């Protein structure tokens, strides 16, 4: 892991606190990492030839059918 040293305005450190700023930056870096991974996943799916929209639609339909069968029997007779 790499350690970065950055300069932050003293008034911001006084206002928010060092721990809060560290937590915030860690969280933002985690989100950034997820965006990168999401982009790689999207490229891999596209490269595989899988029609993601079609697969998502199938999954939604299956989930809805399962939900209806398990929870809404009396409404859909």
N, C-alpha and C positions, 0 to 999 in steps of 0.2 A: 504494500500500500504506500502511496505517496503522501507526504505532508506538504500542504501549501501554506505559505505565509502571505496574508493579504493585509492591506491597510484599511482600517475602518474608522470613520469619523468618530472622535471621542464622544461627541454628544449622543450619537446613536448607541454606543456602548453603555454610556451612563443611563440612557433612557430605557433601553431594553434589557441590558445585562448581558454579560459575556456568555453565560450558559444558554440563555434563550437564543442568542444569535448563533451559537454553535449548533444547537438543536435545529434551528430553522435552516441553516445551510446544509446540514446533513440530510434533512428531509427533502430539500430542493434537489440535492444531488441524487437521492434515491429516485425521485420522480424522473429526473433526467435519464438515469440509467434505464428505468422502465420504458421510456420513450424510445431509447436506442434499441432495446430488446424487442419492443413491439414492431419497430421498423424492420428488424432482421427477420422476425417471424412472418411479417406480411410478405416480404420478398421471398422467403422460403415457400410459403403457401402458393404464391403466384407462380413460382418456378415449378412447383409440383404439378400444376395444371388443375388443381382442385378449384371448383367454383364455390368460393366461400359463401357467397350470398345464397346460393342454392342449398348448401349444406346447413346454413343457419335457418333458412325457411323450413327445411325438413325437421330440424331439431325443435323449432318453435311449435310446429304442428304436432309433433309427437308429445311434447310436454303438455300442450293444451288438451290433447286427447286423454292423456294419463290423468291430468288434473280433473277433467270432467268425470271420468270414470270413478275416481276415488272420492271426489268431494261434491259433485253436483248431480248425482244419480237422480234425485227426485225432480230436478228441473228439466232434465233432458231424457225423457222417456219416449 
